[in-house]
Amino acid sequence: MQCPKCHAPMHTYNRNGVQIEQCSGCRGIFLDYGELESLTRLESQWQQQMPPAPPAPQAYPSAPAPAWGAPHHGGHHGHHGHHKGGFGRMLFSS
Amino acid sequence: MTAPALLPALTVTARGVAHRAQGACTCPAPVPAAVLADRADGTVVRHGDVVAKAHAPGTDPTELATRLAVASALPGILLPPLRPDAAELHERLVTFWPHGSPVDPDAPELAPWEAAATLLARLHAVPVRQLPGPLPPMRGPAKAALAVARLLAAGPHPASAPILRAWAGLPPWARAETPTRHAAALCHGDLHLGQLVRRPAGTGPWLLIDVDDLGTGDPAWDLARPAAWFASGLLPAEEWTRFLTAYQEAGGAPALQSDPWPALDAPARALTVQTAALAVAKATAAGRELDEAEEALVDACDRMAAVPPELAQGAAK
């Protein structure tokens, strides 16, 4: 599908079982009927497991990124990301 | 990984270079001696202040000699070797280096992104004609091609298809099928956090190590591994921005100023493919599942198919 705002192609990502369309141009996000509710439900499940976090300063990438890039979520940067999976090892290998 | 005789011989050689004046080892006990790496692409041992590296079998002696001479010529950027020439040991070329302290693998949040970027900017600004030569090509694209060959040799895996699709979409120069004609800067060729040391250890300035892939090529390649991590959602935007901004402020290559992505797109795709291909090959060999970071790289390869490089603004080369 095309972005309703800037008409660039939109790409589909699956995040925790929720299909999200993101524009390759302006990086805007399109949610289908019910997807916002799904995300809200996932968020409340997450918050039940975790102590309350400070609000994210922004939901869009703070740095220019390629169209094939993963969505970056402002406010979630920090060092826990390094320890996710094997990224800590990956930083040091060819 | 290595011939059984190489490692003990290399250890003895490193010790010999550390104590060539005294003969016997006079290091205070316990001697800081260790095998720093033992892989197909190189075996590295340390004795005291000396690090000896046995380069990969088949390393071209002329190209290695030129790369060593470049390291000797750029002492504020690259760690200079202890000896200007490589020795031969068990049919492997061996080089000798002073010991430096690496980035702490347990504290990657302390990674010196600014120092790394500044060193790269200075490396890329070196006038190539004033260097010892002829300089071989930077080996980045060749290493990406080797990683894909390793993936193909590893046998079937469900993640292979998106990786190979992303690889097929790259321009020929990024797949080492044609020479890189659009840029000829001095490049490191294999930047990651293991390629930085402080010398003197702990207190000195950061320097780049490992000249095996050094040569002329597209400077964007040296930024492309952090770019690939960022684009795959692994490196936080904050750290990527620190790295990129420091590079730009240190006078990095003109094509990487303001909007670097037209120049970064193909190399960042290639590094994503390379890292994903090696991860899948290793996971297949070990009979294990991909971890979360490796899955993120495969996902990035999958998304590349939807945005061919020729559609990436200005990236056609």
Chai-1 contact restraints between the chains, C-beta under 6 A:
chainA,res_idxA,chainB,res_idxB,connection_type,confidence,min_distance_angstrom,max_distance_angstrom,comment,restraint_id
A,H11,B,A306,contact,1.0,0.0,6.0,A-B,restraint_1
A,S24,B,V307,contact,1.0,0.0,6.0,A-B,restraint_2
A,P61,B,A237,contact,1.0,0.0,6.0,A-B,restraint_3
A,S62,B,A237,contact,1.0,0.0,6.0,A-B,restraint_4
A,A63,B,A237,contact,1.0,0.0,6.0,A-B,restraint_5
A,A63,B,W240,contact,1.0,0.0,6.0,A-B,restraint_6
A,A63,B,T241,contact,1.0,0.0,6.0,A-B,restraint_7
A,P64,B,W261,contact,1.0,0.0,6.0,A-B,restraint_8
A,A65,B,A231,contact,1.0,0.0,6.0,A-B,restraint_9
A,P66,B,A231,contact,1.0,0.0,6.0,A-B,restraint_10
A,P66,B,W261,contact,1.0,0.0,6.0,A-B,restraint_11
A,P66,B,D265,contact,1.0,0.0,6.0,A-B,restraint_12
A,A67,B,V307,contact,1.0,0.0,6.0,A-B,restraint_13
A,W68,B,R303,contact,1.0,0.0,6.0,A-B,restraint_14
A,W68,B,M304,contact,1.0,0.0,6.0,A-B,restraint_15
A,W68,B,V307,contact,1.0,0.0,6.0,A-B,restraint_16
A,G69,B,A231,contact,1.0,0.0,6.0,A-B,restraint_17
A,A70,B,S232,contact,1.0,0.0,6.0,A-B,restraint_18
A,A70,B,G233,contact,1.0,0.0,6.0,A-B,restraint_19
A,H72,B,A237,contact,1.0,0.0,6.0,A-B,restraint_20
A,H77,B,P236,contact,1.0,0.0,6.0,A-B,restraint_21
A,H77,B,A237,contact,1.0,0.0,6.0,A-B,restraint_22
A,H77,B,E238,contact,1.0,0.0,6.0,A-B,restraint_23
A,H79,B,E109,contact,1.0,0.0,6.0,A-B,restraint_24
A,G81,B,P236,contact,1.0,0.0,6.0,A-B,restraint_25
A,H82,B,P108,contact,1.0,0.0,6.0,A-B,restraint_26
A,K84,B,E292,contact,1.0,0.0,6.0,A-B,restraint_27
A,G85,B,D291,contact,1.0,0.0,6.0,A-B,restraint_28
A,G85,B,E292,contact,1.0,0.0,6.0,A-B,restraint_29
A,G85,B,A293,contact,1.0,0.0,6.0,A-B,restraint_30
A,G86,B,D291,contact,1.0,0.0,6.0,A-B,restraint_31
A,G86,B,A293,contact,1.0,0.0,6.0,A-B,restraint_32
A,F87,B,L234,contact,1.0,0.0,6.0,A-B,restraint_33
A,F87,B,A293,contact,1.0,0.0,6.0,A-B,restraint_34
A,G88,B,P108,contact,1.0,0.0,6.0,A-B,restraint_35
A,M90,B,A293,contact,1.0,0.0,6.0,A-B,restraint_36
A,L91,B,P108,contact,1.0,0.0,6.0,A-B,restraint_37
A,L91,B,L193,contact,1.0,0.0,6.0,A-B,restraint_38
A,F92,B,P105,contact,1.0,0.0,6.0,A-B,restraint_39
A,F92,B,H192,contact,1.0,0.0,6.0,A-B,restraint_40
A,F92,B,L193,contact,1.0,0.0,6.0,A-B,restraint_41
A,F92,B,G194,contact,1.0,0.0,6.0,A-B,restraint_42
A,S94,B,D190,contact,1.0,0.0,6.0,A-B,restraint_43
